[in-house]
Amino acid sequence: MPIADSDGTSIYYERHGSGPAILFVHGSGGHHAAWWQQVAALREQFTVLTVDLRGFGGSDSSMAEFDGQDFPGDVVAVLDREDLADAMLVGQSIGSVAALRAGLLRPERVSSVVLGHSLGGISHPELRELAAADRAEAVKLPVVDRLLTRSFQQERADLTFLFQQMGTFNAARMQDLRNLDTDGPTLDEIRASGVRVAFLAGEKDAVLGVKTVTRAHELLPGSHLEIVPDAPHSMYWEAPERYNAAVARLRRTLTAPKEAA
């Protein structure tokens, strides 16, 4: 059972397959097992790593409280233990914030970061305003309706139930991750790091609108933008074939040397 040490905190992670490395960072309701559809599909072509942030899944959850500012260090601990030099970090929702910060902390280990359904906590006044407007609309919906389409919920009651059960294995909660957005990286800091960034979003994302993601892409020269038609916020769960294809495509696309970015 692989365990990484994050400043004295035990971080559980898994490694599957071989090839170019992809490390997935879960969102507020997930953990390493949430990526079951990605591991099975991608491990024949790539080294696929999944991690439990502290307070989630099999990682240390014994602390009295959790600080989202510690989560990037948990990702870094895995990068260091595995001695990776060309990893692509793929975040889901607020996990993208941890992924981007980890990439900026270890640019020598991370060649690219995919911000899945997230702006990655980028510090920019226009983006903050756009994201806040999207959130104001999202909170009008029941939580599950923000994450999965209603048609999927009706047609796949089994997978919807399993999706909701995933969070019951975690001690940390959404409020423990929110302060990840505090003092986020600027566009200049991202550009200076040499880490390539891709925005991956679903056309039917009820949490973060396509227009907002597209604007972030426009503001970050050299970034990539991938919008998947008819996909919701939790695309990795509801539309895994399209999600996996997009991730594989980005892993191949974002392999150019950083100096060429």
N, C-alpha and C positions, 0 to 999 in steps of 0.2 A: 504494500500500500504506500504509494509515494506521498511523502510529507515534506513540505518546504517550511523553513523557519523565517517568519516575518517579524523581526525584532522580538523574538521570544514567543510569538504566537504560531501555533501549528496550523498550517494551511494544507488542506487535502486537495490533491489534484490527480488526474489520470492522463496517461499518454497512450495513444493507439496509432497503429499504422506506421508508415514511413514515407519520406519525401519532404518537400518544403513544409515548414511548420505553420500551422494555424492554431492560435490559442483563443478559445471562446470565453467571454466574460458575461456571466448571466445578469439578468435584471433583478428587480426587487422581489419577485415571487419565484425565482428559480434557484437552481444549484447545478452541479455538474451533470446530473442525470437528465436535466431538461433538454440536453443536446443529443438525446438518443437517436433522433432521426438524422442528425448531421454526422455523428460518429460513424454510423453504419454505412452512410452513403459516401463519405469522403476518405475513410481510412485506407482505401486501396491506392489512392493517389497522393495522399498527404499525411504528414505527421499531425495528428489531431490531439490537442491538449484541451482539457476542460478543468476548471478550477472552482472551488468553493471559497468565496470571500469569507472572512471571519464572521461568525454568526449564522452561516448558511451551511446546509448539508453536513458533511463530515469534518469541517474545520472547527477549530476551537470556538466554542460558544459560551465559555464559562465566565466571561467578563460581565460586570454588572451593567454596563452600557456599551453601546457601539458608536464609533465615530467614523462617519463616511470618509473623512480625510485619511484614514488608515488603509482604505481599500486599495488604492493604487500600489501601495507597498506590498500588499499580498500578491498582486500580479507580478510585481518585480521579483519577489522571492522565488516564484516559479521560473521566471526567465533566467534568473541567476543559477538556480539549482540545476536546471537542464542545460545551462551554458549555451543558450541559443544565440545565434548571430544574425539571423535573417527572418525573424518571426513576423507574421501578420496577426495583429490582434483584432478580434471581431467582438464588439460589444453589442449587447442587446439593451435598448432603452437606456436607463440610467447607468447600466453597466458600461456603456460607451464612455461615460465620463471617467470612470476608473481606468478604462483601456487607454484613452488618450493621454491621461496624466502619466500612466505607466510608460507609455511610449516616449514621452518627453523626458522622463527620468532616465530611461535607458535607450537612447537613440542608437547606440552601438549594437543593441540586441534586436531592435525593432525596425523593420524597413517600412512598415505601413500599418495604418490603423483604419479599420472600417467602423464608422459610426452608424450602427443600426438603429433606425427610428429615433435618432437623437442628434442634437447639435454638439454633443460632447462637452457641454459646459463652457463653450467658447465665450470669452468675455468681449462682448460687443453690444453697444446700446440698441442698435436697430434689431439685432437678433433676439435680444432679451425681450424687447417689446412684442415682436412677432410671436415668439414662443409663449409668452404670457397670454396673448389673445387666443392662441390655440388651446391652451390649458383651460381657460375660462369657459370655452365651449365643451371641452371634454368632460369636465366635472359635472355637467348636466346629465350625463349618461351613467347608468349603472356600471360598476367597474368592469365586469366581464364584457359588456358591450363596447367598451373602449378598446379592448384587447383582441376580441374575436368577432367576426361578423355574425349576425343573427342567423343567417342561413347555415353557417357551419355549426352553430350551437344546436340547431334543430336537426340537422342531418347527422351529426357526429356527437350525440349526447355522451358517448363513452369517452371520447378524447377530451371533450369539454370538462367532464367530471375529473379526469386525471389531471388536466391542466390546473384546475382549481385546487386539487389536492397537493400539488407540488409545494406550495408555500407552507404546508403544515409541517414540513421537515426543517423549517428554519426558525431560529430564535430571533434574528434581526428582522426588522420591519421597514417599510417604506420610509418612515420618518428618520430612520438611522442613516439613510443614504442621501437625504435631501441636501445636507450641507456640503456635499461633493461639489455643488455648483458655486460655492463661495471661492472667490479669488481664482477664477478659471483662467486658462491660458489665453493670451491675446493672439490675434491673427499673425502678428509679427513674430511672436515666440514660436508658433507652429512652423512658420516658414523657415525660421533660422535653425530649427532642429534638424531639418533634412528628412524628417519622417513624412512619408506620403499619406494623404488622407483621402478616404472615399466616403461619401454619404450614400447609405443604402436605405431606401424607404419604400413603403407600400402606398399605392395609389389610394387605398381606402383606410389609411391610418387615421383613426379618430383622435389621436393624442397630439400628433405633430403633422401639420399640413404640408402637402407637396410644395406649395408656394414658399413656405418658410425654409424648407430644406434646400430648395432651388436657390433661394437668396443667399443662404450660407455658402453654397457652392460658388456662386458668383463672386462673393467677397473673399474667397480663399483661392487665389490663383494657383493653378496646378492640381487642384483637387479633382476628384472624379465624382460623378453623380450617376446613381443607378436607381431608377424608379421602376418598381415591379407592378404591372397592371393588376388591378383587382385584389391586391394583397392588403391585409390589415396590419395593425401594430405588431401583433405576435405572428408575423409571417413565418418565422422559423418553425412554428408549431402547426399552423393551419395550412400553409402552402409550402411544405418542406422541399418538394422537387424544384420549385422555382427559386426558393431561397438558396438551396444548395448549389444550384447552377450558377447563381449570381456570385456566391462566395468563391466558388472554384474559378470563375472567370476573373474575379478581382485578384485572386492570389496569383494568377498568371500575368495579369495586366500590370500589377504593381511590383514587378520583380526587377525593373530597371534600376541601375545604381542610383543612389541618392543624389550624386552629383549631377545627374541628368534630369532630376525632378524640377 
